[in-house]
Amino acid sequence: MSNIHLGFKAYDVHELLCHGIAETGGFYASAGISVKLLDTTFLPDDALPDNTFHVACGAALASFLSGRKRKVVFVACDRPMFWVYGRPGIDSIRQLAKGRVATFPETAPPARFLQSRLKQEGIAPGLLPCRDDVARLAMLASGSADGAILSSLYMPAEVQRRGCKLLVSIGDSLRLPSTGLAVSQDLFDEQPGLVADMVNVYQQAMKCVFDDDQRLLRKVLVDTFSIHETCLDSAVAVIRDCYNPFGYSYDDLLKSAVDKMAAGMGLATRQPGELYDFKYIKSHN
């Protein structure tokens, strides 16, 4: 049995759907892999166990651009699952121009996603950094904020049930390998069999995301992510729109993602082939 840690930044569908399916469906057990989750939000890289895989591939890209050696070996989602909502009475993103928007902490990638989109719209509302989606939604639903950017902890149908208006889907205008599997260069070099096994497990999980028989997918959405049963049809449609059935992204998308992230961080860009390596993905053709 191989023991690994799976690092995440947010316990939500965006980051951990493949993990939830692999665990519930017995794919880890069949591959001889034992997984312990690890919240890496406040842990420095040198404090992480050597056998750590990461699901936050946007964070891996930022780390790579900052000079750390990383490999992204599987892309689960390349339409980042973040949405901008307005309180009742706000019907367009431009109406936020003179308002206040609840956002992620400034150093988090979604905060930069929001700032980029607001800049595209030519507006500069006041930004209210909040600790998590629970706080951001509370600010929005209470009217303490005019808008909010939320992750997939709350799927769009669930937020709209509370009377809030969906204004913008970040993934409609931004393509970025945001979740999947990333590892340190050392783990990639020293344990290729383990990396290959994890990629294979995630490919199995991804197949379930797009399977016409949705029993396992729906069970995980309800049991693991507490999605209300009345919102399941909508949630499945959103997931299939954002998730990547192939497990990899094309070269032009990867180049664009690296260039945009580097520009947003004020750093020199790098070649995507230094970070992204999909050699362990098996073709099902």
C-alpha positions in Angstrom: 0.0 0.0 0.0 1.3 3.4 -1.0 0.6 6.2 1.5 0.2 9.7 0.2 -1.1 13.1 1.3 -3.4 15.1 -1.0 -3.1 18.8 -0.5 -6.0 21.1 -1.1 -6.8 24.8 -0.7 -10.6 24.6 -0.7 -12.8 21.6 0.2 -15.1 21.9 -2.7 -16.2 20.4 -6.0 -13.7 22.4 -8.0 -10.7 20.9 -6.2 -11.9 17.6 -4.8 -14.6 16.0 -7.0 -12.2 13.5 -8.5 -10.9 12.6 -5.1 -14.4 12.1 -3.7 -15.3 9.8 -6.6 -12.0 7.9 -6.3 -12.6 7.4 -2.6 -16.3 6.5 -2.8 -15.9 4.3 -5.9 -13.0 2.4 -4.4 -10.5 3.4 -7.1 -7.8 4.3 -4.6 -8.2 1.0 -2.8 -8.0 -0.9 -6.1 -4.7 0.9 -7.0 -3.2 0.2 -3.5 -3.1 3.9 -2.5 -4.1 5.2 0.9 -4.9 9.0 0.9 -4.9 11.4 3.7 -6.2 14.9 3.0 -4.0 17.9 4.0 -5.1 21.6 4.0 -2.0 23.3 2.6 -3.4 26.9 2.8 -1.2 27.9 5.7 1.7 25.4 5.3 5.0 26.5 3.8 6.4 24.2 1.1 9.2 23.0 3.3 6.7 21.8 5.9 4.8 19.5 3.6 5.4 15.7 3.6 7.6 14.4 0.7 4.7 12.3 -0.6 2.3 15.2 -1.1 0.2 15.5 -4.3 -1.7 18.8 -4.8 -5.1 19.4 -6.4 -4.8 23.2 -6.7 -3.0 23.5 -10.0 -3.4 27.3 -10.2 -1.5 27.5 -7.0 1.1 25.1 -8.5 1.5 27.5 -11.5 2.0 30.5 -9.2 4.6 28.5 -7.2 6.4 27.4 -10.4 6.5 31.0 -11.6 8.0 32.0 -8.2 10.9 29.7 -8.9 9.9 26.4 -7.3 10.2 23.1 -9.2 6.7 21.7 -9.9 5.0 19.3 -12.4 1.3 19.3 -13.2 0.5 15.8 -14.4 -3.4 15.9 -14.7 -5.9 18.6 -15.4 -9.3 18.1 -13.9 -10.7 21.5 -14.6 -9.6 24.3 -16.9 -12.6 26.6 -16.6 -12.1 27.9 -13.1 -15.2 27.3 -11.0 -15.8 30.8 -9.6 -18.8 33.0 -10.1 -19.6 36.6 -9.4 -23.0 37.2 -7.9 -25.0 40.3 -7.1 -27.4 40.9 -4.2 -31.1 41.2 -5.0 -31.5 44.4 -7.1 -28.1 44.0 -8.8 -28.7 42.6 -12.3 -25.4 43.2 -14.1 -21.7 43.4 -13.1 -21.5 47.0 -14.1 -24.0 47.9 -11.4 -21.2 47.0 -8.9 -19.2 50.0 -10.0 -20.0 52.0 -7.0 -20.6 49.1 -4.6 -18.7 46.7 -2.5 -17.7 43.2 -3.5 -16.8 40.4 -1.1 -13.7 38.7 -2.4 -10.9 36.2 -1.5 -7.8 37.3 0.4 -5.5 39.4 -1.9 -2.9 36.7 -2.4 -5.4 34.0 -3.5 -5.6 33.4 -7.3 -9.5 34.0 -7.3 -8.9 37.5 -6.0 -6.7 38.2 -9.1 -9.3 36.6 -11.3 -11.9 39.0 -10.0 -9.7 42.0 -10.3 -8.9 41.1 -13.9 -12.6 40.8 -14.8 -13.5 44.0 -13.1 -10.7 45.7 -15.0 -12.2 44.3 -18.3 -15.5 45.9 -17.4 -13.8 49.2 -16.6 -15.1 49.3 -13.0 -13.4 49.5 -9.6 -15.8 48.8 -6.8 -14.6 48.5 -3.2 -13.2 45.1 -2.4 -13.9 43.3 0.9 -11.5 40.4 1.5 -13.2 37.6 3.4 -11.8 34.5 4.9 -14.0 31.9 3.1 -17.1 31.3 1.0 -19.3 31.1 4.1 -18.4 34.6 5.0 -18.6 35.9 1.4 -22.1 34.5 0.9 -23.2 35.8 4.3 -22.0 39.3 3.3 -23.9 39.1 0.1 -27.2 37.6 1.4 -27.3 40.1 4.2 -26.8 43.0 1.9 -23.5 43.9 3.6 -21.9 43.5 0.2 -23.4 44.3 -3.2 -21.5 41.5 -4.9 -19.4 38.5 -4.1 -17.1 36.0 -5.9 -17.8 32.5 -4.7 -16.3 29.1 -5.4 -18.0 25.8 -5.9 -18.6 25.3 -2.2 -21.9 26.7 -3.3 -23.0 25.8 -6.8 -24.8 28.5 -8.8 -28.3 27.0 -8.3 -27.9 27.0 -4.6 -26.8 30.6 -4.5 -29.7 31.7 -6.8 -32.1 29.9 -4.5 -31.2 32.5 -1.9 -32.3 35.3 -4.2 -28.9 36.3 -5.5 -28.2 37.0 -9.1 -25.5 35.2 -11.1 -23.6 38.0 -12.9 -20.5 36.4 -14.4 -18.9 33.0 -14.7 -15.1 33.4 -14.4 -14.6 30.3 -16.4 -16.4 31.7 -19.5 -13.6 34.2 -20.1 -10.6 32.6 -18.4 -9.1 29.3 -19.4 -6.6 28.0 -16.9 -5.6 24.5 -15.6 -6.9 25.3 -12.2 -7.3 21.9 -10.6 -6.0 18.3 -11.1 -2.8 16.8 -9.8 0.5 18.6 -9.2 3.7 17.3 -7.6 7.1 18.5 -6.7 9.9 17.8 -9.2 11.5 15.4 -6.7 8.3 13.3 -6.4 7.9 13.3 -10.1 11.5 12.1 -10.7 11.8 9.6 -7.8 8.4 7.9 -7.8 7.1 7.7 -11.4 5.1 4.6 -10.7 3.1 6.3 -7.9 2.5 9.3 -10.0 1.3 7.2 -12.9 -1.0 5.3 -10.6 -2.5 8.5 -9.3 -3.1 9.8 -12.8 -4.8 6.5 -13.7 -7.1 6.8 -10.6 -8.0 10.3 -11.6 -8.7 9.2 -15.2 -11.1 6.6 -13.8 -12.8 9.3 -11.7 -13.1 11.7 -14.6 -14.8 9.0 -16.7 -17.5 8.8 -14.0 -18.0 12.6 -14.2 -19.1 12.2 -17.9 -20.8 8.8 -17.5 -24.4 8.7 -18.5 -25.0 6.6 -15.4 -24.6 9.3 -12.8 -25.3 7.3 -9.7 -21.7 7.5 -8.3 -21.3 11.2 -9.3 -24.6 12.2 -7.7 -23.9 10.2 -4.6 -20.6 12.0 -4.1 -22.2 15.4 -4.8 -24.8 14.8 -2.1 -22.8 12.8 0.5 -19.4 14.5 0.2 -20.3 18.0 -0.9 -23.7 18.4 0.6 -25.4 19.6 -2.6 -29.1 19.7 -2.3 -30.9 17.1 -4.3 -33.1 19.7 -6.0 -29.9 21.3 -7.4 -28.3 18.1 -8.7 -29.3 18.4 -12.4 -27.9 21.9 -12.5 -24.8 21.0 -10.7 -24.0 18.1 -13.1 -24.5 20.4 -16.1 -22.1 23.0 -14.6 -19.5 20.5 -13.7 -19.5 19.0 -17.2 -19.2 22.4 -18.6 -16.1 23.3 -16.5 -14.4 19.9 -16.1 -12.0 18.5 -18.7 -12.8 14.9 -19.9 -9.3 14.5 -21.4 -7.2 15.2 -18.3 -4.9 17.6 -20.1 -5.0 21.0 -21.8 -3.7 22.0 -25.2 -0.4 23.8 -25.8 -2.0 27.2 -26.7 -4.2 27.2 -23.6 -1.2 26.3 -21.4 1.0 29.0 -23.0 -1.8 31.6 -22.5 -2.3 30.5 -18.9 1.4 30.8 -18.0 1.7 34.2 -19.7 -1.4 35.7 -18.0 -0.5 34.4 -14.6 3.1 35.7 -14.9 1.9 39.1 -16.1 -0.6 39.2 -13.1 2.2 38.4 -10.7 4.7 40.8 -12.3 7.1 37.9 -13.1 8.9 36.7 -16.2 6.9 34.1 -18.1 8.3 30.6 -18.7 7.8 27.7 -21.1 4.7 25.7 -20.2 6.6 22.4 -21.0 8.7 23.0 -17.9 5.6 22.6 -15.7 3.0 20.5 -17.6 3.8 16.9 -18.3 0.9 14.6 -19.3 2.9 11.5 -20.3 1.1 9.3 -17.8 -2.4 9.9 -19.2 -3.6 6.8 -21.0 -5.5 7.2 -24.3 -8.9 5.6 -24.4 -9.3 5.9 -28.2 
